[in-house]
Amino acid sequence: MSMAAHKIRTNVYLDSDIKNKAQEILKQYGIGLSDAFNIFLAQTVFEKGISFEIKIPNEETKQTIQYNTPRKINSFLKFLIPK
């Protein structure tokens, strides 16, 4: 007996250029953004963390992130990017 996955609709805000480039790459695999997000989330659950390395950015990247990041997640970035 197989269990069907319960699917929900959600909204995410994406950089349009990155989204378009990603869609072109994913098309070569025969998958769409929804499939890619589901793969990412499944791997996050399986690994109990993000399944790829995230490095601490250099000073120039820190400044760019802080300048371009909406206020609502700045406190989260301050946790990730200590001064």
C-alpha positions as CSV (number, residue, x, y, z in Angstrom):
1,M,0.0,0.0,0.0
2,S,1.6,3.3,-1.1
3,M,1.0,6.6,0.6
4,A,0.4,9.6,-1.6
5,A,2.3,12.7,-0.6
6,H,0.2,15.6,0.7
7,K,1.2,18.6,-1.3
8,I,0.7,22.2,-0.4
9,R,1.1,25.5,-2.3
10,T,3.7,28.0,-0.9
11,N,5.2,31.2,-2.1
12,V,8.9,32.1,-2.2
13,Y,10.6,35.2,-3.4
14,L,13.4,34.5,-5.8
15,D,15.9,36.6,-7.8
16,S,14.3,36.4,-11.3
17,D,17.7,36.1,-13.1
18,I,18.8,33.2,-10.9
19,K,15.3,31.6,-11.2
20,N,15.5,31.7,-15.0
21,K,19.0,30.4,-15.2
22,A,18.1,27.6,-12.8
23,Q,15.1,26.6,-14.9
24,E,17.3,26.3,-17.9
25,I,19.6,24.0,-16.1
26,L,16.8,22.0,-14.5
27,K,15.1,21.6,-17.9
28,Q,18.1,19.5,-19.0
29,Y,17.3,17.1,-16.1
30,G,13.6,17.0,-17.1
31,I,12.5,18.6,-13.8
32,G,10.9,21.9,-12.8
33,L,11.4,24.2,-9.9
34,S,8.9,22.4,-7.7
35,D,10.7,19.1,-8.1
36,A,14.1,20.8,-7.4
37,F,12.7,22.4,-4.2
38,N,11.2,19.1,-3.1
39,I,14.6,17.4,-3.7
40,F,16.4,20.1,-1.7
41,L,13.9,19.9,1.2
42,A,14.0,16.1,1.2
43,Q,17.8,16.1,1.4
44,T,17.6,18.7,4.1
45,V,15.4,16.4,6.2
46,F,17.5,13.3,5.3
47,E,20.8,15.1,6.2
48,K,19.3,17.0,9.1
49,G,20.9,20.1,7.7
50,I,21.7,21.7,4.4
51,S,23.2,19.1,2.1
52,F,26.0,21.4,0.7
53,E,28.7,23.4,2.2
54,I,28.0,27.0,3.1
55,K,31.1,29.1,3.7
56,I,31.5,32.2,5.7
57,P,31.6,35.1,3.2
58,N,34.5,37.5,2.8
59,E,34.2,41.1,3.9
60,E,33.1,42.4,0.4
61,T,30.4,39.7,0.2
62,K,29.2,40.5,3.8
63,Q,28.8,44.1,2.8
64,T,26.9,43.3,-0.3
65,I,24.6,40.9,1.5
66,Q,23.9,43.4,4.3
67,Y,23.3,46.2,1.7
68,N,20.9,44.2,-0.5
69,T,19.1,42.0,2.1
70,P,15.6,43.1,3.2
71,R,15.4,44.2,6.8
72,K,13.2,41.3,7.9
73,I,16.1,38.9,7.6
74,N,19.0,41.1,8.6
75,S,18.9,39.7,12.2
76,F,19.2,36.2,10.8
77,L,22.2,37.2,8.7
78,K,23.9,38.9,11.8
79,F,23.7,35.4,13.4
80,L,25.3,33.8,10.4
81,I,27.8,36.6,9.8
82,P,29.3,37.6,13.1
83,K,31.2,40.9,13.1
